[in-house]
């Protein structure tokens, strides 16, 4: 494996540049010397920084050399090239959560089993049998299959291999059981028995369907109390601030008066309430970061739910599933549901139907909130949400 050399050269105009130089053999076995400009001396202070910037190029040169020498590269080498060019290049279009997921499946499952194999040794039937023998949920096995497929697509894109055998691997992602959802009375009793911080978080999650990263990514400037809207413009994943999952996720979310009142009450108790402060700013980090959602769920919300006799697996996404299920139980129009959930599409052609109007979305959200707080004998007014 060669590391090449880094030299600094001058130009007629402008600052000096850093060049990476290496050699490789052509198809006739003749050694060819190559070079590529990595950047200027203003961009990179020393050779170490240049080598770091050229890491993907070095990996590709060695892969190409290995391929010409033995006819194939290993999965370990492909994974390293994928990491260098897709994850560390700084130009990845994937979110932080996606990158973390890919790294996890590669490190935990793909490399231990297939790392030493060359690409031409990977057979669809063998991979399919391996996946079927894993003691994992179907969804997890399907994700491993999809990440493996992405790796081979990467190899084809960089001309390291000429086909993708994983395309022929069959693996269903159908759940063995439906995800748990909470009922209106369960949400009501849970909210009533939580401290103010958790009370506000659960009410916000259950009445808007915000994802965990979107909940903790809210800042006070994002809450428009005057117009009753939440502007979801960022997401916090693994402590890293990033963009929302999709463009549709950034649409404004209606905020019911009861929810606004809860947020105002929480703001009164907050030490950090400037427009650029996090709504749920962590005291441990002096407000520089929001609270860690998983810790709040594990140490504060789940224990209370168990004491109340709620025998269901509860996580932050449970409230999103619950919100969607309650909307459906109320007979809310599909288009309204899609916009409230901020999904990019709703089962093919449903996405091109007439746009839902603002009042319809607000009324649907109000109907969900009524299930949490209305007396048991109170009937939800169906005319209010256009279902009569």
Secondary structure, DSSP 4 states (H G I P E B T S, - for coil): ----EEEEE--SSSS-EEEEEEEEE-TTS-EEEEEEEEEETTT-SSHHHHHHHTHHHHHHHHHHHHHHHHS--BHHHHHHHHIIIIISSS---S-HHHHHHHHHHIIIIIHHHHTTSBGGG--HHHHHHHHHTSSS-HHHHHHHHHHHHHHHHHHHHTTS-S--GGGG-------SSPPP---HHHHHHHHHTS-HHHHHHHHHHHHH---HHHHHT-BGGGEETTTTEE----EEETTEEE--SSSGGGS-EE--HHHHHHHHHHHHH-S--STTSBTTB-TTTTTSSB--HHHHIIIIIHHHHHHTT--S---HHHHHHHHHHHHHHTT--HHHHHHHHT-S-STGGGGGSPPPPHHHHHHHHHHHHHHHHS-TTPPP-GGGGT--
